[in-house]
């Protein structure tokens, strides 16, 4: 087994199966790998336009790419040389634009607010759509390869910029783990403030598809609400992809998993999430090769309405898990 050191690669004793790598990266390529009896897990660091971490399961021929400084985002997930995620590379390359693609993180709100504002303790604050976590640089906390998995842990905490729009002290820690055809994101939220902290969190994965008419959905809800009209419709397992945009929310979830079968790509995607996530949002745009199925802990504007809003007591935390799995047929 080889591990990353400041000057390059160095041997690690056989008994030390775990290696913790705490971030200060100085530019040299980092390669961290573990060779077990049946699997090979590898973690690479590459300095592209943005510092990128690649977690790879060689046995399953799967890998993810993570860019901490662009909102801690997973930009790519590939299995057997097939991309699972969509990414608009031009928008990704421009730090002034929000990223359309990968798996952006939504915090401390999901969706938008009326006039982008909310009130707390009698004072009005401004928060733009989906909050600020997807726009801020995250810090690398651990890079770990073990005998049967590899994971990367990132964290984000409050600063002057966040305090101006969200007056709370917080610490977020997200762990990205790859194992076979499964991608797992374990989240920890901690309120460092002396007052209760309201928030919602979500993920905005962009899934690549070549033909939306070949998609079959199994979503654990009988109805959805359209974002623009607020009308509620019965869900029959399909969408009208002739519309310019589809933006709907499933709020009355009856289980904690959903599947999408893409017959044009011969793959089945399964989303699994804690009951902490109350809402699934489906969004797509006509003419674009993506669809989004997004687990949110609360619907849009929850910080004003209180609907499914999470409120953490001072000096307390909460943990949640979101898991994606792909099967080919």
C-alpha positions in Angstrom: 0.0 0.0 0.0 1.2 3.5 -0.9 0.2 6.7 0.8 0.4 10.4 0.0 3.2 12.3 1.6 4.4 15.9 1.1 7.3 14.7 -1.0 5.5 12.0 -3.0 4.6 8.3 -2.2 5.8 6.4 0.8 5.2 2.8 2.0 2.8 2.2 4.8 3.0 -0.7 7.2 0.6 -3.5 6.3 -1.2 -3.3 9.6 -2.1 0.4 9.0 -5.0 0.0 6.7 -6.4 3.5 7.3 -4.7 6.7 6.4 -6.0 10.1 7.3 -4.9 13.0 5.2 -5.6 16.5 6.6 -5.6 19.2 4.1 -2.9 21.6 3.3 -2.1 20.7 -0.3 0.8 22.4 -1.9 0.4 21.6 -5.5 2.3 18.3 -6.1 0.0 15.5 -7.5 -1.2 13.2 -4.7 -1.9 9.6 -5.3 -3.3 7.4 -2.5 -4.1 3.8 -3.1 -5.0 0.6 -1.3 -4.7 -2.8 -2.8 -6.7 -5.5 -1.0 -7.3 -9.1 -1.9 -10.1 -8.4 -4.3 -10.4 -4.7 -4.8 -8.3 -1.7 -5.5 -9.3 1.8 -4.2 -7.4 4.8 -5.3 -7.5 8.5 -4.6 -5.8 11.0 -6.9 -5.3 14.7 -6.5 -5.1 16.7 -9.7 -4.5 20.5 -10.2 -6.7 21.4 -13.1 -8.4 24.8 -13.3 -9.6 23.8 -9.8 -8.1 21.3 -7.4 -9.9 18.0 -8.1 -10.0 14.8 -6.1 -10.7 11.6 -7.9 -11.9 8.6 -5.8 -11.8 5.3 -7.8 -12.9 1.8 -7.3 -10.9 -0.1 -9.9 -12.7 -3.4 -9.4 -16.1 -1.9 -10.2 -14.6 0.6 -12.7 -16.3 3.4 -10.9 -15.0 6.8 -9.9 -16.2 10.3 -8.7 -14.5 13.7 -9.0 -14.9 16.3 -6.3 -14.0 19.9 -6.4 -13.9 21.4 -2.9 -13.3 25.0 -3.8 -16.4 25.1 -6.1 -19.0 24.4 -3.4 -17.7 21.0 -2.4 -19.4 19.7 -5.5 -19.2 16.2 -7.1 -18.7 17.1 -10.7 -18.5 13.6 -12.2 -19.6 10.1 -11.4 -18.6 7.4 -13.9 -19.3 3.7 -13.9 -17.9 1.3 -16.5 -16.8 4.3 -18.6 -20.4 5.7 -18.6 -21.1 9.1 -17.1 -24.0 9.2 -14.7 -24.0 13.0 -14.2 -24.5 15.9 -16.5 -22.1 18.9 -16.4 -22.2 22.2 -18.2 -18.4 22.7 -18.4 -18.6 26.3 -19.5 -20.6 27.3 -16.5 -18.4 25.2 -14.2 -15.3 27.0 -15.5 -16.6 30.4 -14.6 -16.6 31.1 -10.8 -19.0 33.9 -11.3 -21.8 31.5 -12.4 -23.7 28.9 -10.5 -22.9 25.4 -11.6 -25.4 23.6 -13.7 -24.4 20.0 -13.3 -22.9 17.5 -10.9 -24.4 17.4 -7.4 -24.6 20.9 -5.9 -25.2 21.2 -2.2 -28.2 23.3 -1.0 -27.9 25.0 2.4 -29.3 26.7 4.5 -32.3 26.9 2.2 -33.7 24.9 -0.7 -35.3 26.7 -3.5 -36.0 30.4 -3.5 -37.6 32.8 -1.1 -40.2 35.6 -1.9 -38.0 38.6 -2.9 -35.1 36.5 -1.7 -35.8 37.5 1.9 -36.7 36.1 5.3 -37.1 37.4 8.8 -35.3 36.3 12.0 -35.7 38.0 15.4 -37.4 41.0 13.7 -34.6 41.6 11.2 -34.8 41.0 7.5 -32.1 39.0 5.7 -31.4 38.3 2.1 -30.6 34.8 0.8 -30.5 33.9 -2.8 -31.9 30.7 -4.3 -30.6 27.5 -2.7 -28.4 29.4 -0.2 -24.6 29.8 -0.2 -23.0 26.4 0.4 -22.8 25.6 -3.3 -20.9 28.9 -4.0 -18.3 28.8 -1.2 -15.0 26.9 -1.0 -15.1 23.8 1.3 -12.0 22.5 3.2 -10.7 19.0 2.9 -10.8 17.2 6.3 -9.9 13.6 5.5 -8.9 11.5 2.5 -9.1 7.8 3.3 -8.7 4.5 1.4 -9.6 1.4 3.3 -9.8 -2.3 2.3 -13.4 -2.1 0.9 -14.1 1.6 0.3 -12.6 5.1 -0.3 -14.0 8.4 1.0 -13.3 12.1 1.1 -14.6 14.3 3.9 -15.1 18.0 3.5 -16.3 20.7 5.8 -17.7 24.2 5.7 -18.2 26.6 8.6 -19.6 30.1 9.0 -17.6 33.2 8.3 -18.3 37.0 7.9 -19.8 36.5 4.5 -22.3 33.9 5.8 -23.0 35.8 9.0 -24.2 38.8 7.0 -27.1 36.7 5.4 -27.5 33.9 8.0 -26.7 35.0 11.6 -25.6 31.6 12.9 -22.4 29.8 13.8 -22.4 26.4 12.1 -20.2 23.5 11.0 -21.0 21.2 8.2 -19.1 18.0 7.5 -19.9 15.9 4.3 -18.3 12.6 3.6 -18.3 11.3 0.0 -17.8 7.5 -0.2 -17.6 5.3 -3.3 -18.0 1.6 -3.2 -18.9 -0.5 -6.2 -21.8 1.1 -8.0 -22.9 3.0 -5.0 -22.2 6.7 -4.0 -23.0 7.6 -0.5 -23.0 11.1 1.0 -23.0 11.2 4.8 -23.8 14.6 6.3 -23.3 16.1 9.8 -24.7 19.5 10.8 -23.7 21.2 14.0 -25.1 24.4 15.5 -22.2 26.2 17.2 -24.5 29.2 18.1 -26.0 30.1 21.4 -29.4 30.3 19.8 -31.5 27.7 17.9 -30.5 27.4 14.2 -33.2 26.9 11.5 -32.2 25.4 8.2 -33.0 23.1 5.4 -30.6 21.2 3.2 -30.8 19.4 -0.1 -29.0 18.0 -3.1 -29.5 19.0 -6.7 -28.1 16.1 -8.8 -28.1 16.5 -12.5 -28.5 13.1 -14.2 -27.4 12.6 -17.8 -30.0 11.2 -20.2 -30.1 11.0 -24.0 -33.9 10.5 -24.4 -36.2 11.7 -21.6 -39.2 9.9 -23.2 -37.4 6.6 -22.3 -37.4 7.4 -18.6 -39.6 5.5 -16.2 -40.1 6.9 -12.7 -41.0 5.2 -9.5 -41.5 8.0 -7.0 -43.2 7.2 -3.6 -45.9 9.9 -3.9 -49.3 10.1 -5.5 -49.3 13.7 -6.3 -47.0 16.7 -7.0 -47.3 20.5 -6.9 -46.2 22.6 -9.8 -43.9 25.4 -8.7 -45.2 28.2 -11.0 -49.0 27.6 -10.7 -49.0 25.9 -7.2 -51.5 23.5 -8.7 -51.6 19.9 -7.4 -51.8 17.1 -9.9 -52.1 13.3 -9.6 -48.8 11.6 -10.5 -49.1 8.6 -12.9 -45.4 7.9 -13.2 -44.7 10.1 -16.2 -44.1 13.7 -17.1 -44.9 15.8 -20.2 -41.5 16.5 -21.6 -42.9 18.7 -24.4 -43.2 21.5 -21.8 -40.4 24.1 -21.9 -39.7 23.5 -18.2 -40.8 21.1 -15.5 -40.5 22.1 -11.9 -42.6 20.1 -9.4 -42.4 19.0 -5.8 -43.4 15.7 -4.2 -44.2 16.4 -0.6 -46.2 13.5 0.7 -43.5 10.8 0.4 -44.6 7.3 1.4 -41.1 5.8 1.5 -37.4 6.8 1.5 -36.4 5.6 -1.9 -37.1 6.3 -5.5 -36.0 4.9 -8.8 -35.5 6.1 -12.4 -35.1 3.6 -15.2 -33.5 4.9 -18.3 -34.3 2.5 -21.1 -32.2 4.5 -23.6 -29.1 3.8 -21.5 -30.1 0.5 -20.0 -29.5 1.7 -16.5 -31.6 1.9 -13.3 -30.8 4.6 -10.8 -31.9 4.3 -7.2 -32.0 7.1 -4.7 -32.1 6.3 -1.0 -32.4 8.9 1.8 -33.3 9.3 5.4 -36.8 10.4 6.4 -35.1 13.7 7.3 -35.6 14.5 3.6 -39.3 15.4 3.3 -39.5 16.5 -0.3 -38.4 15.3 -3.7 -38.2 17.9 -6.4 -38.1 17.1 -10.1 -36.7 19.7 -12.5 -35.7 19.6 -16.2 -35.5 22.0 -19.2 -36.6 21.2 -22.7 -33.6 20.6 -25.1 -31.1 19.8 -22.3 -29.8 16.3 -21.7 -30.4 16.2 -18.0 -33.1 15.8 -15.4 -32.8 16.5 -11.7 -34.4 14.5 -8.9 -33.6 16.4 -5.7 -34.0 15.3 -2.1 -34.8 18.3 0.1 -35.2 18.3 3.9 -37.9 21.0 3.5 -39.8 22.6 0.7 -38.9 26.1 -0.6 -39.6 29.0 1.7 -39.5 26.8 4.8 -37.4 29.3 6.7 -40.4 31.6 6.5 -43.3 29.2 6.8 -41.7 26.6 9.1 -42.9 23.7 6.9 -40.6 20.7 7.7 -38.0 23.2 8.8 -35.2 21.7 10.9 -34.3 23.8 14.0 -31.1 22.7 15.8 -30.8 23.5 19.5 -27.6 25.3 20.5 -24.5 23.1 20.6 -26.3 20.2 19.1 -25.9 18.3 15.8 -27.8 16.2 13.3 -26.7 13.5 10.9 -28.2 12.3 7.6 -27.4 10.1 4.7 -28.1 10.2 0.9 -27.2 7.3 -1.3 -27.2 6.7 -5.0 -26.9 3.4 -6.7 -26.7 2.4 -10.4 -27.5 -1.0 -12.0 -27.1 -1.8 -15.7 -29.4 -4.2 -17.5 
